[in-house]
């Protein structure tokens, strides 16, 4: 068994902001299951809703209609700005980012993706290639068509908080390492696994413009920053003043349940209508 700690903690129960081990010792949970539990462990309203649904229907398939799925998709789409109105539900953040990658490539007809060093987007074979940290990369074939740009870290980066200079690296990467036409750009709006790193001021607006000029779409990975986690905005990308073409989310959407989503525009979603 792989242990993260020399003296591992066994958690057997959770109540709102507290966790309990097998001896009954109580812990104040400031970690929230890697920023997953948004409204507390075993929140009575969440538990009641889950039990109510379990008593009605646990699973069918997306080839059938279901009112709960449709109603929640509508509520989620209503939280999105602009034309981000098509919702796909999946099981994890990795799967959401996998689907976003597929959407970008299918819609644009291009293959190369730009992402960031120090970023994290999942542990599936496809999303592992997007990660910009060796810690999360296994020695297997990965990262086909993925180009990693300089991390626009305003604290430790070579250009400080100058987002335009970091954006120039993306321009150089597109012209020097791709055909000049790309599928898209994916980034966390605040890097989570990489150390809660905010991106340099002005970086995302400049890069989004560059990516679109080169035929790509812009993907906001909101797995850790979505659902009000940044404070004043419901989505992290709103703090940067940008409008993504695709948004991925997980963790806080399900409060610990295996739920994630991809939200995009009708035009991009139509690219998948060519296949079942």
C-alpha positions as CSV (number, residue, x, y, z in Angstrom):
1,X,0.0,0.0,0.0
2,X,1.2,3.5,-0.9
3,X,1.2,6.0,2.1
4,X,1.6,9.7,1.8
5,X,2.6,10.0,5.5
6,X,5.0,8.2,7.7
7,X,2.2,7.9,10.3
8,X,-0.9,7.6,8.1
9,X,-4.2,9.0,9.3
10,X,-7.3,6.8,9.0
11,X,-10.4,8.8,8.5
12,X,-13.7,6.9,9.2
13,X,-16.3,9.7,9.6
14,X,-17.0,13.3,8.5
15,X,-19.4,15.9,9.8
16,X,-19.4,19.3,8.1
17,X,-16.0,20.9,8.8
18,X,-14.7,18.0,11.0
19,X,-13.2,14.6,10.3
20,X,-12.8,11.7,12.7
21,X,-10.3,8.9,12.8
22,X,-10.9,5.3,14.0
23,X,-10.2,6.3,17.6
24,X,-12.7,9.1,17.5
25,X,-10.1,11.9,17.4
26,X,-11.6,15.0,15.8
27,X,-9.7,17.0,13.1
28,X,-10.6,20.4,11.7
29,X,-10.6,19.8,7.9
30,X,-8.9,22.7,6.1
31,X,-8.0,20.5,3.1
32,X,-11.5,19.4,2.1
33,X,-10.4,16.3,0.2
34,X,-8.1,18.3,-2.0
35,X,-10.5,21.2,-2.4
36,X,-13.4,18.9,-3.2
37,X,-15.9,19.1,-0.2
38,X,-17.5,22.5,-0.8
39,X,-20.4,22.5,1.7
40,X,-19.1,20.2,4.4
41,X,-18.9,16.5,5.0
42,X,-22.2,14.7,5.1
43,X,-24.2,17.9,4.8
44,X,-27.8,16.9,5.8
45,X,-29.3,18.6,2.7
46,X,-26.8,16.8,0.4
47,X,-27.3,13.5,2.1
48,X,-31.1,13.9,1.9
49,X,-31.0,14.7,-1.8
50,X,-28.7,11.7,-2.6
51,X,-30.9,9.4,-0.6
52,X,-34.0,10.7,-2.3
53,X,-32.5,10.2,-5.8
54,X,-31.2,6.7,-4.8
55,X,-34.7,5.7,-3.9
56,X,-36.0,6.7,-7.3
57,X,-33.3,5.9,-9.9
58,X,-29.6,5.3,-9.6
59,X,-28.5,4.9,-13.2
60,X,-29.7,4.6,-16.8
61,X,-27.8,5.9,-19.7
62,X,-27.5,9.1,-21.6
63,X,-29.5,7.6,-24.6
64,X,-32.6,8.2,-22.4
65,X,-33.9,11.5,-21.1
66,X,-33.9,12.3,-17.4
67,X,-35.5,15.4,-15.9
68,X,-32.9,15.7,-13.1
69,X,-30.0,15.8,-15.5
70,X,-31.7,18.3,-17.8
71,X,-32.7,20.6,-14.9
72,X,-29.3,20.6,-13.4
73,X,-27.7,21.2,-16.8
74,X,-30.0,24.3,-17.2
75,X,-29.1,25.6,-13.8
76,X,-25.4,25.1,-14.4
77,X,-25.6,26.8,-17.8
78,X,-27.4,29.7,-16.3
79,X,-24.3,30.3,-14.1
80,X,-22.1,30.6,-17.2
81,X,-21.6,33.9,-19.1
82,X,-22.0,34.4,-22.9
83,X,-22.8,31.5,-25.1
84,X,-21.5,28.7,-22.8
85,X,-24.8,26.8,-22.8
86,X,-24.1,23.2,-23.7
87,X,-23.3,20.9,-20.8
88,X,-21.8,17.4,-20.8
89,X,-21.6,15.5,-17.5
90,X,-18.7,13.1,-16.9
91,X,-17.2,11.4,-13.9
92,X,-13.9,13.2,-13.1
93,X,-11.7,16.2,-13.8
94,X,-9.4,14.1,-15.9
95,X,-12.3,12.9,-18.0
96,X,-13.6,16.5,-18.4
97,X,-10.2,17.7,-19.6
98,X,-10.0,14.6,-21.9
99,X,-13.3,15.6,-23.5
100,X,-12.2,19.3,-23.7
101,X,-9.1,18.2,-25.6
102,X,-11.2,16.1,-28.0
103,X,-13.7,19.0,-28.5
104,X,-10.9,21.4,-29.3
105,X,-9.3,19.1,-31.9
106,X,-12.6,18.0,-33.5
107,X,-13.9,21.5,-33.8
108,X,-10.8,23.2,-35.2
109,X,-9.4,20.3,-37.2
110,X,-6.0,21.1,-35.7
111,X,-4.0,18.9,-33.3
112,X,-1.4,20.9,-31.3
113,X,-2.3,22.1,-27.8
114,X,-0.6,24.7,-25.8
115,X,-0.5,24.4,-22.0
116,X,1.7,25.6,-19.1
117,X,4.7,24.3,-17.2
118,X,3.7,23.7,-13.6
119,X,0.1,23.1,-14.6
120,X,-2.0,20.1,-13.6
121,X,-4.9,18.7,-15.6
122,X,-5.3,15.0,-14.5
123,X,-3.7,11.6,-14.5
124,X,-5.3,9.8,-17.5
125,X,-2.8,9.1,-20.3
126,X,-4.1,12.1,-22.3
127,X,-4.3,14.6,-19.5
128,X,-1.0,13.4,-18.0
129,X,0.6,14.8,-21.2
130,X,-0.9,18.2,-20.4
131,X,0.7,18.3,-17.0
132,X,3.7,20.4,-16.5
133,X,5.2,18.7,-13.5
134,X,7.3,15.6,-13.5
135,X,5.7,14.5,-10.3
136,X,2.6,13.5,-12.1
137,X,4.1,11.9,-15.2
138,X,4.7,8.2,-15.6
139,X,7.3,6.9,-18.0
140,X,4.8,6.0,-20.7
141,X,4.0,7.5,-24.1
142,X,2.2,10.8,-23.5
143,X,1.9,14.4,-24.5
144,X,1.5,13.9,-28.3
145,X,0.9,17.3,-29.8
146,X,1.2,19.1,-26.5
147,X,3.6,22.1,-26.2
148,X,4.4,23.6,-22.7
149,X,4.8,27.3,-22.5
150,X,6.7,29.2,-19.8
151,X,4.8,29.4,-16.5
152,X,3.6,33.1,-16.0
153,X,4.4,32.9,-12.3
154,X,4.3,36.5,-10.9
155,X,6.4,35.6,-7.9
156,X,9.2,33.3,-9.2
157,X,9.0,33.8,-12.9
158,X,11.8,35.6,-14.9
159,X,9.4,38.4,-16.0
160,X,7.7,39.0,-12.6
161,X,4.1,40.1,-13.0
162,X,4.5,41.2,-16.7
163,X,1.8,39.0,-18.4
164,X,2.7,40.4,-21.9
165,X,6.2,39.1,-21.8
166,X,5.1,35.6,-20.8
167,X,2.5,35.8,-23.6
168,X,5.3,36.5,-26.1
169,X,6.7,33.1,-25.2
170,X,3.4,31.5,-26.3
171,X,3.6,33.4,-29.6
172,X,7.1,32.1,-30.1
173,X,6.0,28.6,-29.2
174,X,3.2,28.6,-31.8
175,X,5.4,29.9,-34.6
176,X,8.4,27.7,-33.7
177,X,6.9,24.4,-32.5
178,X,3.6,24.0,-34.4
179,X,2.3,24.4,-37.9
180,X,1.0,27.8,-36.9
181,X,-2.5,26.5,-36.6
182,X,-3.4,25.0,-33.2
183,X,-6.3,23.2,-31.6
184,X,-6.3,25.2,-28.4
185,X,-4.9,26.4,-25.1
186,X,-5.7,25.0,-21.7
187,X,-4.8,26.5,-18.3
188,X,-6.0,26.6,-14.8
189,X,-7.0,30.1,-13.9
190,X,-5.1,29.7,-10.7
191,X,-2.7,26.8,-10.5
192,X,-3.8,24.4,-7.8
193,X,-1.5,21.4,-7.5
194,X,1.4,23.7,-8.6
195,X,1.1,25.8,-5.4
196,X,-1.9,28.1,-5.7
197,X,-0.1,30.3,-8.2
198,X,-2.0,33.2,-9.8
199,X,-1.1,33.9,-13.4
200,X,0.6,37.2,-14.2
201,X,-1.6,40.2,-14.8
202,X,-2.8,40.5,-18.4
203,X,-1.5,37.1,-19.4
204,X,-4.8,35.3,-20.1
205,X,-6.3,38.1,-22.2
206,X,-3.2,38.3,-24.3
207,X,-2.9,34.6,-24.8
208,X,-6.6,34.0,-25.5
209,X,-6.2,36.6,-28.4
210,X,-3.1,34.9,-29.7
211,X,-4.7,31.4,-29.6
212,X,-7.7,32.5,-31.5
213,X,-5.6,34.3,-34.1
214,X,-3.9,30.9,-34.7
215,X,-7.2,28.9,-35.1
216,X,-7.4,27.6,-31.6
217,X,-10.0,27.6,-28.8
218,X,-9.5,28.6,-25.2
219,X,-10.1,26.1,-22.4
220,X,-10.5,27.2,-18.7
221,X,-9.7,24.4,-16.3
222,X,-12.0,25.3,-13.3
223,X,-11.7,22.0,-11.5
224,X,-10.2,23.6,-8.4
225,X,-11.2,27.3,-8.9
226,X,-14.8,27.0,-9.9
227,X,-18.0,27.4,-7.8
228,X,-17.0,30.5,-6.0
229,X,-13.7,29.4,-4.6
230,X,-11.9,32.5,-5.6
231,X,-14.3,34.7,-3.6
232,X,-15.8,37.5,-5.6
233,X,-16.4,35.6,-8.9
234,X,-18.2,32.3,-9.4
235,X,-15.6,31.2,-12.0
236,X,-11.9,31.8,-11.7
237,X,-11.6,33.0,-15.4
238,X,-13.9,35.9,-14.5
239,X,-11.2,37.4,-12.4
240,X,-8.9,37.6,-15.4
241,X,-11.6,39.2,-17.6
242,X,-11.6,36.5,-20.3
243,X,-14.3,34.5,-22.0
244,X,-13.3,30.8,-22.6
245,X,-14.7,28.7,-25.3
246,X,-14.8,25.5,-23.2
247,X,-14.9,25.3,-19.3
248,X,-14.1,22.1,-17.4
249,X,-15.1,21.5,-13.8
250,X,-15.1,18.8,-11.1
251,X,-14.4,18.4,-7.4
252,X,-16.7,21.1,-5.9
253,X,-19.5,20.3,-8.3
254,X,-20.2,17.0,-6.5
255,X,-19.0,17.7,-3.0
256,X,-17.1,14.4,-3.1
257,X,-19.4,12.5,-5.5
258,X,-17.9,11.3,-8.8
259,X,-19.3,14.2,-10.9
260,X,-17.7,16.6,-13.4
261,X,-18.8,18.6,-16.4
262,X,-17.7,20.2,-19.6
263,X,-19.5,23.4,-20.7
264,X,-19.1,24.8,-24.2
265,X,-20.9,26.7,-27.0
266,X,-23.5,25.2,-29.3
267,X,-21.1,25.8,-32.3
268,X,-18.3,23.7,-30.7
269,X,-20.6,21.1,-29.3
270,X,-22.0,20.6,-32.9
271,X,-18.5,19.1,-33.8
272,X,-19.4,16.0,-31.9
273,X,-22.8,15.5,-33.5
274,X,-21.0,13.9,-36.5
275,X,-20.6,10.8,-34.3
276,X,-22.7,9.1,-31.7
